[in-house]
Amino acid sequence: MKNLEAKTTIEIEGVILTESAIKRLKAFQEKGNEDLLSMRDYIAEAICFLSTETDSLDDPRNEEIYMIMSTLGHLRQDLNDLRKP
């Protein structure tokens, strides 16, 4: 007989939380949201780094860098919704 571990999934308003998503969210929220806040700091540092790369206004990569910065900025804001109140 195989020992099968029960898999946990939770559906809330059409959102499926898998076992791995639940574990990740729990890790984000532990120790006063420490990991989540740390991730937000890393994203902010990445945005700052990328902004220094756009010093050359004629660089054709600037548009791509601005798109990456914008996406990272939105992701950083979205992470706020995962914080434990």
Secondary structure, DSSP 8 states (H G I E B T S, - for coil): ---------EEETTEEE-HHHHHHHHHHHHHHHHHHHHHHHHHHHHHHHHHHTT-STT-TTHHHHHHHHHHHHHHHHHHGGGS--
